[in-house]
């Protein structure tokens, strides 16, 4: 397979407004496709936006914002995913986008995978919400550690600090992941060093390409946040880019401002790295250490004897 062109969307949500942010994502998908991209990656919970309020407000102060989060969350499938799917289909482009998903009475931090035919290929949930995020989101399970075969290669993704867990990483890598989408929030430049270390190491460890997508904070996005949060966040604060299997930046990192970043992926670079170190192949020692993955979706109801 020859080189394929991909894009990373470093964008801000439209005032944390779900419908306007869906429209913005659809516009970005169309623009990326016009520029030749066959895959476009978006940041963590891009729709409707990352819940910064939980980071800066006391737990007793978040109820109003939590109710808004429920109201603006996406159903999968639902009308918002239908709009995104139509954009992917029109652009003939794969899309991986961070969304706040609602299922029943629980919210989840999810990555939605769409095919170029508009089909929902998968929707994986963050396995463990980080710190303050536990005030909002439920947990994923082993069914959220899947990879997705495609005409471009084998796609996978993790969200933010999931990249700190070696077992989560290896669960994807052992399934032959070739293109990894790493989703992060923006506006938090204090963690850019961690993002850099995590994303570049992932690329080397997996011998895969990493599309690293963070949001940014614009004046408009900042104005939509609680006053307590505005004083502690910074405009910009992005760190998006595209990384080779050697851990080198092909595009980016883009530090400030909204932008679409592009690069061509040469899969020969994967072969070159795997000839030296194939973490799930000749460099593995399953006779010494082995990962067990429970893929079964977890439910509080077991009616198997019904």
N, C-alpha and C positions, 0 to 999 in steps of 0.2 A: 504494500500500500504506500502511495506517495504521501508527501507532507500534507497535513490538513491545517486549515486556519481556524483558530479559536479566539474567543474574546472574553474578557473579564469586565464586568460593569461595576465601576466604582461610582456609585450614585447615592444620593440622599433620598429618603422617602419624602413624598409630597405632603409635608405638614402632618405626618403620621395619619393621613387620611387614606383608608383602604382603597376606595374606588379610584381616587386620583393616582395613587401609587401603582395600582394595577395598570392604569392607562400609561403611566410613565414607563413601566416595564415593557409593555407591548411596543411602545415607540422605540425603546432601546433594542429590542429583539429585531425589529425591522431594520434599524440602522446598522446593526452588526451584520446582518445577513447581506445588506447592500454592499458592505465592505468585504464580503467574501467569507465571513465566519460561518462555520457549520455547527458550532457549539458556543453558547454564551452562558457564563456563570454569574450569579448574583450573590450578594452578601447574606449573612445570617438575618433571619426574620425581616427581610427587606420589606415585606408586606405584613402588617402596616408600618413596621419600624421596630427597632429594638426598645424594650421597655426600660429605659434609663431610670424611670421614676423609682423602680424597685431597688436600684443601686444607691439612691441618695435620700429616700424618704424612710421614715420609721415605719415598721410594719403596720402600726395603727393608723397611718396616714394614707395607705395606698388603696383603700376600698373604692373610692371614686374612680381612680385610674384603672383598677382591676375590672370594674364593671364596663368601662370603655373598651378594655382589652377583649372582653368576652364579645362585646357588640361588633368589634371590627375583625375578629378572627375569621379565618376561612374554613368553610366546609370542603372536604375533599372526598368525592367531587362536589362541585357546586358552581354557581354562576361565575365566580371570580376565576376558578381554575378553567372553566370553559373559555373565558376570554383569553387567558394565557395560552391555552391549547390552540385556539384559533390563530393567535399570533405566531406560535411555533409552526403550525401547519402552513400558514401563508408564507412564512420565511423559509420553510423547509429546513428548519434549524433545530438541533437539540437544545434544550434549556434546562438548567439546574438553578432553582431559585429558593431562597429561604423564605418561609412563611410561618405565621403563627396560626396553627391549626386548632380547630375546636372539634372534639368528638364527644357528644353528650355534654356532661357538665365539666369536662376537663380540657385545659389548653395544653398544647404541645409546641415545642420548638422543632420545626420540621424542615426537611429539604425535599422539594418536589422535583421529580425528574420527568421531563416531557420529551417525547420523541418527535421527529420531524413530520410525522403524520398527525400530530396533535394528541396522540395517545398518552395517558398517564402511565409511564413506565414503572414508577415507584414513588412512594412517599415515606421516607425514613424519618424517625423521630430521634432527637437527642436522648441518649440513654440516661444521662444523669444531669439535670439542671445544675448549674454552677452557683454555689453560694446563695446570693440574694434571689436568683432565678427560681429557687424552690418555693418562693411565695406565690409563683404564678403557674409553673408548668409541671405536668406529670412526667413520668419516666417512660422511655422506650423499653424495648426488650430485644431478645436475640434475633427476631425477625427484622430488626432495623440495621443489621450488619450484613446486608446483601450488597452484591455488585450487580451491574446491569450491562449485559452484552449489547453492543450496538455496532452499526456499520463503521463507526469511528474507532472502535476499540472497546475495552471493558471499562465502564465508568463506575466510580464510587464516590463517596463523600463522607466527611465528618464535620462536626460543628464546633468551632471555638475550642474550649479546653478538653473536648474529647480527644484532641491530639496529644494530650498528656498521658493517655492510657495506652501502654504498649500492647496490651491484649486486644483492645479495640482496633488499633492500627493493624496488627498482624492478622486479625480476622478478615479484613479486606484484602490485604496483600497476598494472603495464602490462596485467595480465590482468583488470582491473576489480574488484579487491578492494573490498568495502564494509564488512565487519566483520573486524577483525584481532584475533587472540588472541595476546597477548605473554605468554610464560611465563618466570618467574624463580624462583630459590630464595628462601627467607626467612632470617631470622636474621643478615643481613649489612647492618645499617643504614648502613654506610660507603659502600654503593653506591646508596643511595636517591636521591641527587642525579643519578646517571647514569640510573637507571631513569626518573626524572621527565623528564629531558631527552629520552631516547630515545623514550619512549612518547608524549609530547605532540608531539614533532616528527614522529613517524611519522603521527599522526592528521592533522596539517596537510599533510604531504608527500603523503599518499595521498588526502586529502579523504575519510577513512573514519573509522568509529568504532573505537576500540581498547578491548578488554577486557583490562586489565592484571592478571595474576594472579600473586601471590607467595604462598609459604607463610609460616608463622610457626614459631617454636620455642616449644613448651610445656615445662614442667618434665619431663613424661614423655618428650618427644622428645629433650630435652637429655640426660637420664639414660641414654638408649640409645646415646649416642655415646661414642667413646673419650675417656678422661680428657684427653688432650692437646687435643682439640677443644673440650671443654666450657669450658675456661678462656679460650678465645679467641672464643667466640660469645656472643650476648646473647639473652635471652628476648624473644619478640615479633619485632620486626625486619621487619614486613610493609610493603608499599607498594602495595596493590591498589586498583583503582578502574576507572571507566568514563569514557572521554574522547570529546568531540565532535570532528567534523572541523575545528573551529577550535582544537583543542588545549586545550580547557577541560574541567575535571573535572565530569562529571555526577554521579558518586558517588565518594566517597573524596577523596584517598587515605586508606585505613585503615592506621594506623601500628602498631597493636598488637592482639593478640588475634584469636581465631577469629571469623569473621563471614561472612555472605553479603551481598553488596552488590547492589542492584538499581537499574535505570534503564530508562526507556523511550527507544527510539531513534526519532527522527523523521527519516526519510530525506530529507525536504525540506531538512535541513541539508546533506546531501551535495550536492544540486543547487545550493544557494545558494553553496557554496564552489567547486564546479566551474565555475560561471558566471564566476568571477573567475580561478581557476587550476586547470586540469585537467592534472595532471602527465603523464598518458599520452594526452592529447588535444591541444587547441589550444595548450597551453603547452609541448608537446614540440617538439623540432627534430631528427627522425631524419635529416635531411639533413646535420646537423652532428655529432651524437653519437647512437649507437644501441647498445643492449644485445643481445648474442647469447647465447641460452640453449641449452645442450646438455641436452635432456631425457632422453637415453638412459641407462637404468640401467647402472652400471658393474659389470663382473664380471671376475675374473682369468681366466675361461675364455671364449674366443671359439671356438665350434664352428659358426660360420655356414657353413663349407665342408664340414661333415660330411654 
